Amino acid sequence: MSVYRSWRAPLFCFLLAGCLPVFGAGFALYQGSARGNAQGGLPAAGDDASAIFYNPAGITNLEGTHFMAGMTLITPSADLSLTNTYTGRVTTAEPQDDFFIPPHVYYSRPIDDNLWLGIGVFSRFGLGSEFEDDFAGRYNSIDANIETIEFNPNIAWKVNDQISLAAGVRIMYLDVLLEGTVDASPLLGIDERNNPETTTYDVNQRVTGDALGYGFNFGLFYRMNQQWSFGVSYYSEVKQEVDNGAVKFKKPAGLPDTLFLDSPGTAELDLPAMAFFGASYKPSEAWSLTFGAVYTGWESFDEIRLEFDRPIIIIPGLGVGVTETVSPENWQDSWKYNIGAEFRVTDAIWVQTGFVYDDSPLREETIDYRLPTNDRTLINLGTTFNTGEWTISLAVNYLTIKDRDLPDQQLADGVLPSTVRNGGAILTAFSIGRQF
């Protein structure tokens, strides 16, 4: 009893801050097509079916029925150095070799002279990072995987030869897996919480769940003349309510049976709204320039609240039963900017290039190992082969992440003083399209 009483105050901090893993970096995806990847985005182009991803109002420029399908292969990497605040020992780590393949599928066709139908299936959010089980930052994260797939039907209306409008429904499926380690030693009166060189009371935790959320979108396309066109599109927040989640623990011998109990649970997660802005300039039929920006409202991602059907920790004699945890996130809104160019080599071969600057939404006080990130830049290159009916596009993006230091202010969450260096990724995209 005396041990439990003496640890009552730190126990609640332990439960609220470190019992379960949380997300830790921006995880928006902007990869809508190979040709779009090569130029950094196409919200004001409206000349292929991927307009459904960037600005569905642009499909009113397409004649006949169009179909496109493809994917982007993402292979991230980074080097981490972590300092044990108890011993001063420095260890290094890299995320395990892994890759992610967000898909894209689009279909558009005119309904009559002024209305078009557009349907898209793609992913706007995703996160993946996995480390070895003995990773020094395991008390924060071992494996974090978030996958989404969105079904997005749209109706576009050609108001006149210059202005088109569109509106759609967002139906988004979310799947989450979060795995990490809890150091149970504070519950037993041991005063070295989250020391990566001690494993006696390490408890493995695994959170899983999925959800189906809904939102809406609309777009505006304006063709000022033969040279200039502009586009704006908005995608609403999608509230995801995970009502079939579960937390499971694997604990060592010697812990009381009332600690770390498996339980079903629920969670709420607000995925942010996004707004696309773009302009396209075509000085001639041979080449064009694109300019764009994306605003992502990450401030809506302010917390993760987990509620359990039954207590996951019970403290005998104190009447304490933990049935809820709240993890503050407090991210900030962010901007992404791009400039791109496309040049016609021949009637059948086009080449594209572009540059992207992507601002990180993560505040210093909340960054961790889920996806340690910072401001990013991308250098892009692509090509398109056009036979008239068929188009095949290929693109490569070289992404670099600005180096970042992680302070020790999150030690209670398992984040050690760390440096993240050489962060980046190679993105390889492929799209194939057909006009009927």
C-alpha positions as CSV (number, residue, x, y, z in Angstrom):
1,M,0.0,0.0,0.0
2,S,2.8,2.5,0.9
3,V,4.4,2.0,-2.5
4,Y,1.1,2.7,-4.3
5,R,0.4,5.8,-2.2
6,S,3.9,7.3,-2.7
7,W,3.5,6.9,-6.5
8,R,0.0,8.3,-6.8
9,A,0.9,11.6,-8.4
10,P,3.5,10.4,-10.9
11,L,1.2,7.5,-11.7
12,F,-1.4,9.7,-13.2
13,C,1.2,11.6,-15.3
14,F,2.5,8.2,-16.4
15,L,-0.9,7.0,-17.5
16,L,-1.9,10.2,-19.3
17,A,1.4,10.9,-21.0
18,G,3.0,7.5,-21.7
19,C,0.7,4.6,-21.4
20,L,-0.3,4.4,-25.1
21,P,1.4,5.5,-28.3
22,V,0.3,8.5,-30.3
23,F,1.0,10.0,-33.7
24,G,3.9,12.3,-34.0
25,A,4.4,13.9,-37.4
26,G,2.6,15.3,-40.4
27,F,1.2,12.5,-42.5
28,A,-0.6,14.1,-45.5
29,L,0.0,12.7,-48.9
30,Y,-0.1,14.8,-52.0
31,Q,0.7,12.2,-54.6
32,G,-2.2,12.2,-57.0
33,S,-0.6,11.0,-60.2
34,A,2.8,10.5,-61.8
35,R,2.4,13.6,-64.0
36,G,1.1,15.6,-61.0
37,N,4.0,14.4,-58.8
38,A,6.5,15.5,-61.4
39,Q,5.1,19.1,-61.4
40,G,4.3,19.2,-57.7
41,G,0.5,19.3,-58.2
42,L,-2.1,20.3,-60.8
43,P,-5.0,22.2,-59.3
44,A,-5.3,24.5,-62.3
45,A,-4.5,22.2,-65.2
46,G,-7.7,20.2,-65.8
47,D,-6.3,18.2,-68.7
48,D,-6.3,14.6,-67.4
49,A,-8.4,12.5,-65.0
50,S,-6.2,13.2,-62.0
51,A,-8.0,16.6,-61.7
52,I,-10.3,14.6,-59.4
53,F,-7.5,14.5,-56.9
54,Y,-6.4,18.1,-57.2
55,N,-9.5,20.0,-58.3
56,P,-12.5,18.0,-59.7
57,A,-14.0,21.2,-61.4
58,G,-11.2,20.7,-64.0
59,I,-12.8,17.5,-65.5
60,T,-15.2,19.7,-67.5
61,N,-12.2,20.3,-69.9
62,L,-12.1,16.6,-70.7
63,E,-13.8,15.2,-73.8
64,G,-15.3,11.8,-73.7
65,T,-14.7,9.1,-71.0
66,H,-11.3,9.0,-69.2
67,F,-9.8,6.4,-66.9
68,M,-6.5,6.5,-65.1
69,A,-4.9,4.2,-62.6
70,G,-1.5,4.1,-60.9
71,M,0.6,4.2,-57.7
72,T,3.5,5.9,-56.0
73,L,6.2,3.8,-54.4
74,I,7.6,5.7,-51.3
75,T,10.9,4.5,-49.7
76,P,11.8,6.7,-46.7
77,S,15.0,6.7,-44.7
78,A,16.6,8.7,-41.8
79,D,19.5,8.5,-39.3
80,L,18.8,8.9,-35.6
81,S,21.2,9.5,-32.7
82,L,19.7,9.1,-29.2
83,T,21.3,10.0,-25.9
84,N,20.4,8.1,-22.7
85,T,19.9,10.9,-20.1
86,Y,20.7,8.4,-17.3
87,T,24.1,7.2,-18.6
88,G,25.0,9.6,-21.3
89,R,25.4,6.7,-23.8
90,V,24.7,7.6,-27.4
91,T,23.1,5.0,-29.7
92,T,22.1,5.2,-33.4
93,A,19.1,3.8,-35.2
94,E,17.5,3.8,-38.6
95,P,13.9,2.9,-39.4
96,Q,13.6,-0.6,-40.8
97,D,13.6,-0.8,-44.6
98,D,10.0,-0.5,-45.7
99,F,8.0,1.0,-48.5
100,F,4.5,2.4,-49.0
101,I,2.4,2.3,-52.1
102,P,-0.6,4.8,-52.1
103,P,-2.7,4.0,-55.1
104,H,-4.8,6.3,-57.4
105,V,-7.7,5.4,-59.7
106,Y,-9.9,7.9,-61.6
107,Y,-12.9,7.8,-63.9
108,S,-14.7,10.7,-65.5
109,R,-17.3,11.1,-68.2
110,P,-19.8,13.8,-69.4
111,I,-23.4,13.3,-68.3
112,D,-24.7,16.0,-70.7
113,D,-23.4,19.2,-72.3
114,N,-22.8,20.9,-68.9
115,L,-22.4,18.1,-66.3
116,W,-19.6,15.7,-65.7
117,L,-19.3,12.7,-63.3
118,G,-15.9,12.1,-61.7
119,I,-15.0,9.3,-59.3
120,G,-11.6,9.0,-57.5
121,V,-10.1,6.3,-55.2
122,F,-6.9,7.4,-53.6
123,S,-5.1,8.1,-50.3
124,R,-4.6,11.5,-48.7
125,F,-3.1,10.4,-45.4
126,G,-0.6,7.8,-44.4
127,L,2.2,7.2,-42.0
128,G,4.7,4.4,-41.5
129,S,7.7,4.0,-39.2
130,E,9.1,0.8,-37.7
131,F,12.1,0.2,-35.5
132,E,13.8,-2.9,-33.9
133,D,12.2,-4.1,-30.6
134,D,15.3,-2.9,-28.6
135,F,15.3,0.6,-30.1
136,A,16.3,3.1,-27.5
137,G,13.2,5.1,-28.2
138,R,10.9,2.2,-27.8
139,Y,9.0,3.8,-24.9
140,N,7.7,6.2,-27.5
141,S,7.3,4.0,-30.5
142,I,8.3,0.8,-32.2
143,D,5.8,0.6,-35.0
144,A,3.4,3.3,-36.2
145,N,1.2,2.6,-39.2
146,I,-1.7,4.6,-40.5
147,E,-3.4,3.8,-43.8
148,T,-6.3,5.5,-45.4
149,I,-8.2,4.9,-48.6
150,E,-10.8,7.4,-49.9
151,F,-13.7,7.0,-52.3
152,N,-14.6,10.4,-53.8
153,P,-17.6,10.8,-56.2
154,N,-18.0,14.3,-57.8
155,I,-20.4,16.2,-60.0
156,A,-18.8,19.0,-62.0
157,W,-20.9,21.8,-63.7
158,K,-19.6,23.8,-66.6
159,V,-21.2,27.2,-65.9
160,N,-19.8,28.7,-69.1
161,D,-16.7,28.5,-71.3
162,Q,-14.6,30.1,-68.5
163,I,-16.0,28.9,-65.1
164,S,-16.7,25.4,-63.8
165,L,-17.8,24.3,-60.4
166,A,-17.7,20.9,-58.7
167,A,-18.9,19.2,-55.5
168,G,-18.2,15.8,-54.0
169,V,-18.6,13.4,-51.1
170,R,-15.6,12.0,-49.2
171,I,-15.9,8.5,-47.8
172,M,-12.6,7.6,-46.1
173,Y,-11.6,4.3,-44.5
174,L,-8.9,4.5,-41.8
175,D,-6.8,1.6,-40.4
176,V,-4.4,2.2,-37.5
177,L,-1.7,0.0,-35.8
178,L,0.5,1.5,-33.1
179,E,3.0,-0.5,-31.1
180,G,5.4,0.5,-28.4
181,T,6.8,-0.3,-25.0
182,V,5.6,0.9,-21.5
183,D,8.1,1.0,-18.7
184,A,6.2,-0.3,-15.7
185,S,9.0,0.4,-13.1
186,P,7.4,3.6,-11.7
187,L,4.4,1.6,-10.7
188,L,6.7,-0.5,-8.5
189,G,8.6,2.5,-7.0
190,I,11.6,2.3,-9.2
191,D,12.9,5.7,-10.0
192,E,14.4,5.3,-13.5
193,R,11.5,5.6,-15.8
194,N,12.1,5.0,-19.6
195,N,15.7,4.1,-19.2
196,P,16.4,2.2,-22.4
197,E,19.2,0.1,-20.8
198,T,16.7,-1.6,-18.4
199,T,14.2,-4.1,-19.7
200,T,13.0,-5.9,-16.6
201,Y,9.6,-4.3,-16.5
202,D,9.1,-3.5,-20.2
203,V,5.5,-4.1,-21.3
204,N,4.7,-4.4,-25.0
205,Q,1.6,-2.5,-26.1
206,R,-0.3,-2.8,-29.3
207,V,-3.3,-0.6,-30.4
208,T,-5.3,-1.5,-33.4
209,G,-8.6,-0.2,-34.9
210,D,-10.3,1.0,-38.0
211,A,-13.0,3.5,-38.9
212,L,-15.1,5.0,-41.7
213,G,-15.4,8.7,-41.9
214,Y,-17.2,11.2,-44.1
215,G,-16.6,14.7,-45.5
216,F,-17.2,16.8,-48.6
217,N,-15.3,18.8,-51.1
218,F,-15.9,21.5,-53.8
219,G,-13.8,23.1,-56.5
220,L,-13.7,26.1,-58.8
221,F,-11.9,26.2,-62.2
222,Y,-11.5,29.5,-64.1
223,R,-10.0,29.7,-67.6
224,M,-9.2,33.4,-68.1
225,N,-7.9,33.0,-71.7
226,Q,-5.9,30.6,-73.8
227,Q,-2.8,31.2,-71.7
228,W,-4.0,31.5,-68.1
229,S,-6.2,29.3,-65.9
230,F,-6.7,29.2,-62.1
231,G,-8.1,26.6,-59.7
232,V,-9.2,26.4,-56.1
233,S,-10.5,23.3,-54.3
234,Y,-11.4,22.6,-50.7
235,Y,-11.6,19.2,-48.8
236,S,-13.3,19.2,-45.5
237,E,-12.2,17.7,-42.2
238,V,-13.0,14.0,-41.8
239,K,-13.9,12.9,-38.3
240,Q,-12.9,9.3,-37.7
241,E,-14.5,7.5,-34.8
242,V,-12.8,4.2,-34.1
243,D,-15.5,2.2,-32.3
244,N,-13.9,-1.2,-32.6
245,G,-10.4,-0.6,-31.4
246,A,-8.4,-2.7,-29.0
247,V,-5.4,-2.4,-26.8
248,K,-3.4,-5.5,-26.0
249,F,-0.4,-5.9,-23.6
250,K,2.4,-8.5,-23.2
251,K,3.9,-8.1,-19.8
252,P,6.8,-9.8,-17.9
253,A,6.4,-12.0,-14.9
254,G,6.3,-10.2,-11.6
255,L,3.7,-7.5,-12.4
256,P,0.4,-7.5,-10.5
257,D,-2.5,-9.0,-12.4
258,T,-4.4,-5.7,-12.1
259,L,-1.9,-3.8,-14.3
260,F,-2.1,-3.6,-18.1
261,L,-5.3,-5.4,-18.9
262,D,-6.4,-5.9,-22.5
263,S,-9.6,-4.0,-23.4
264,P,-11.7,-3.0,-26.4
265,G,-11.9,0.7,-26.8
266,T,-12.9,3.7,-28.9
267,A,-11.0,6.7,-30.2
268,E,-11.7,10.0,-32.0
269,L,-9.4,11.5,-34.6
270,D,-10.0,14.6,-36.8
271,L,-8.1,14.4,-40.1
272,P,-7.5,18.0,-41.3
273,A,-9.2,20.1,-44.0
274,M,-7.1,20.9,-47.1
275,A,-7.3,23.7,-49.6
276,F,-5.6,23.7,-53.0
277,F,-4.7,26.9,-54.9
278,G,-3.1,26.9,-58.4
279,A,-2.4,28.8,-61.6
280,S,-1.3,27.5,-65.0
281,Y,0.4,29.5,-67.7
282,K,0.8,28.3,-71.3
283,P,2.8,30.7,-73.4
284,S,2.7,28.3,-76.3
285,E,1.4,24.8,-77.3
286,A,4.9,23.4,-76.6
287,W,5.2,24.2,-72.9
288,S,3.5,25.3,-69.7
289,L,4.2,26.5,-66.2
290,T,2.2,25.6,-63.0
291,F,2.2,27.3,-59.7
292,G,0.5,25.9,-56.6
293,A,0.0,26.0,-52.9
294,V,-1.8,23.6,-50.4
295,Y,-3.0,24.7,-47.0
296,T,-3.6,21.9,-44.5
297,G,-5.5,22.7,-41.3
298,W,-3.5,20.6,-38.8
299,E,-4.7,22.7,-35.9
300,S,-7.8,20.5,-35.8
301,F,-5.5,17.7,-34.8
302,D,-5.3,18.9,-31.2
303,E,-5.6,15.7,-29.2
304,I,-6.1,12.0,-29.3
305,R,-8.7,10.7,-26.8
306,L,-8.8,6.9,-26.1
307,E,-11.7,5.5,-24.1
308,F,-11.7,1.9,-22.9
309,D,-14.6,-0.4,-22.2
310,R,-13.1,-1.6,-19.0
311,P,-10.1,-0.4,-16.9
312,I,-6.7,-1.2,-18.2
313,I,-5.0,-0.4,-14.9
314,I,-6.5,-0.9,-11.4
315,I,-4.6,0.2,-8.3
316,P,-5.7,-1.9,-5.3
317,G,-6.8,0.0,-2.3
318,L,-7.1,3.3,-4.1
319,G,-10.2,2.8,-6.2
320,V,-8.3,3.9,-9.3
321,G,-9.3,2.5,-12.6
322,V,-8.0,4.0,-15.8
323,T,-10.6,4.0,-18.5
324,E,-9.5,7.0,-20.6
325,T,-6.3,8.6,-21.8
326,V,-6.0,12.0,-23.6
327,S,-2.8,12.9,-25.5
328,P,-2.4,16.6,-26.5
329,E,-1.0,17.1,-30.0
330,N,-1.4,20.9,-30.7
331,W,-0.1,20.8,-34.2
332,Q,0.0,24.0,-36.4
333,D,-1.4,24.6,-39.8
334,S,1.0,24.3,-42.6
335,W,1.6,25.3,-46.3
336,K,3.1,23.4,-49.2
337,Y,4.3,25.4,-52.3
338,N,5.2,24.1,-55.8
339,I,6.3,25.3,-59.2
340,G,6.4,23.0,-62.2
341,A,7.0,23.0,-65.9
342,E,6.0,20.7,-68.8
343,F,7.6,20.7,-72.3
344,R,6.5,18.9,-75.4
345,V,9.5,17.1,-77.0
346,T,7.3,15.5,-79.7
347,D,3.6,15.0,-80.1
348,A,4.0,11.7,-78.3
349,I,6.6,12.6,-75.6
350,W,6.3,15.2,-72.9
351,V,8.7,15.9,-70.0
352,Q,8.0,17.5,-66.7
353,T,9.9,18.9,-63.8
354,G,9.2,20.7,-60.6
355,F,10.2,21.8,-57.1
356,V,8.2,21.6,-53.9
357,Y,8.7,23.2,-50.4
358,D,6.6,21.6,-47.7
359,D,6.3,23.2,-44.3
360,S,6.2,20.9,-41.2
361,P,3.2,21.2,-39.0
362,L,4.9,19.7,-35.9
363,R,5.8,21.9,-33.0
364,E,9.0,21.2,-31.2
365,E,7.3,20.2,-28.0
366,T,5.4,17.3,-29.7
367,I,7.8,15.9,-32.2
368,D,8.7,12.2,-31.6
369,Y,9.7,9.0,-33.3
370,R,6.5,8.1,-35.1
371,L,7.8,9.9,-38.2
372,P,10.5,12.4,-37.1
373,T,10.2,15.2,-39.6
374,N,10.9,18.8,-40.4
375,D,10.4,21.1,-43.4
376,R,10.8,19.2,-46.7
377,T,11.9,19.9,-50.2
378,L,11.3,17.8,-53.3
379,I,13.0,17.9,-56.7
380,N,10.9,16.2,-59.4
381,L,11.3,14.8,-62.8
382,G,8.9,12.9,-65.1
383,T,7.8,12.0,-68.6
384,T,4.6,11.2,-70.4
385,F,4.1,9.0,-73.5
386,N,0.9,9.8,-75.3
387,T,-0.5,7.7,-78.2
388,G,-3.8,9.6,-78.4
389,E,-6.0,7.0,-76.7
390,W,-3.4,5.8,-74.1
391,T,-1.1,7.8,-71.8
392,I,1.7,6.4,-69.7
393,S,3.4,8.6,-67.1
394,L,6.5,8.0,-65.0
395,A,7.9,10.3,-62.3
396,V,10.7,10.3,-59.7
397,N,10.8,12.7,-56.7
398,Y,13.8,13.1,-54.5
399,L,12.6,14.3,-51.0
400,T,15.0,15.7,-48.4
401,I,14.1,16.6,-44.8
402,K,15.8,19.4,-42.9
403,D,17.9,18.1,-40.0
404,R,16.3,18.4,-36.6
405,D,17.1,18.1,-32.9
406,L,14.7,16.6,-30.4
407,P,15.1,18.1,-26.9
408,D,14.6,16.1,-23.7
409,Q,11.4,17.9,-22.7
410,Q,9.4,14.8,-23.7
411,L,11.4,12.3,-21.6
412,A,8.2,11.3,-19.9
413,D,6.9,10.2,-23.3
414,G,10.0,8.2,-24.1
415,V,11.6,10.8,-26.3
416,L,15.3,11.1,-25.5
417,P,17.5,14.0,-26.5
418,S,18.0,13.1,-30.2
419,T,19.2,14.3,-33.6
420,V,17.6,13.4,-36.9
421,R,19.9,13.6,-39.9
422,N,19.8,12.6,-43.6
423,G,16.0,12.2,-43.6
424,G,14.5,11.7,-47.0
425,A,12.7,9.5,-49.4
426,I,12.6,8.4,-53.0
427,L,9.1,8.5,-54.6
428,T,8.6,6.6,-57.8
429,A,5.2,7.0,-59.5
430,F,3.5,5.3,-62.4
431,S,0.2,6.1,-64.1
432,I,-1.6,4.7,-67.1
433,G,-4.6,6.4,-68.7
434,R,-7.1,5.7,-71.4
435,Q,-9.5,7.9,-73.3
436,F,-12.6,6.3,-74.7
